[in-house]
Each structure stands twice: as C-alpha cells, then as structure tokens.
Amino acid sequence: MRAMAGVACLLLAGCGDDASGAWKQEQKGSGEAVAGLECATDGASDYGTGCTIERRTTRDGTILTVHSPTGSFRRLLVAGGRVTAADGAEPARLGRGDGKRTEVAVGGDRYRIPREALR
C-alpha cells in the first residue's frame, strides 16, 4: 500500500502548471514558457500553433515539457549544448530551423522551438 502511495506522489509531481503567456527567460527557477508554439503532433502533417512549452531547471540540465492541444506531451532535456528526449524510448532529432527557431522531432511529433529556449 505504501509503495502505491509513493508511486501516486511521483506521478502527481510530474504534473505541470498552466503554461500560458509569452516566452520568458527563466526567472528564479520558475518554469513558464510559450503559448502558441508551432507544432505538428498526434499525426498532423502541417504545423499549427496550439502547443505550449514549460521550462524547468534541474541538476541535469533544463527540462522542456511541450504540450499538444490534445493533452499529449514530450519532455526534452537541454544540457551541454545538446537536446535529448528526457523520457521515453524515442530519441529527439534536431532538424533545420530558421534564425529564431530550431525544429525538434520526437517520434512523429515535430516542434519549432525558439532557440533561446534551447540555451
């Protein structure tokens, strides 16, 4: 019974706050981010602007949690100049971007993430 309570606490700890508002560099360890992030998720072929992104600093680097409008999400670890999948079996792949954004893909999901968020 205690083990199940511990698992429930860990699962709840993974839940994030509301990620609305414009992109802001992290202040005092808080994690707020972009609303309207361009993404193509859940089988979409074209990019839309319904995704949001949260930023949280950890000992291992910065965790970016990207949420789709349908409720799915991906966690990315930004550390040492690299972007990797923070969880799951599928690796993160970096693609082309423009001067302001970098394309990041995990599985069939693609995101255009502001370069400043990847620092």
Secondary structure by P-SEA (a helix, b strand, c coil): caaaaaaaaaaaaaccccccccccccccccccccccccccccccccccccbbbbbbbccccbbbbbbcccccbbbbbbcccccccccccbbbbbccccccbbbbbcccccccccccccc
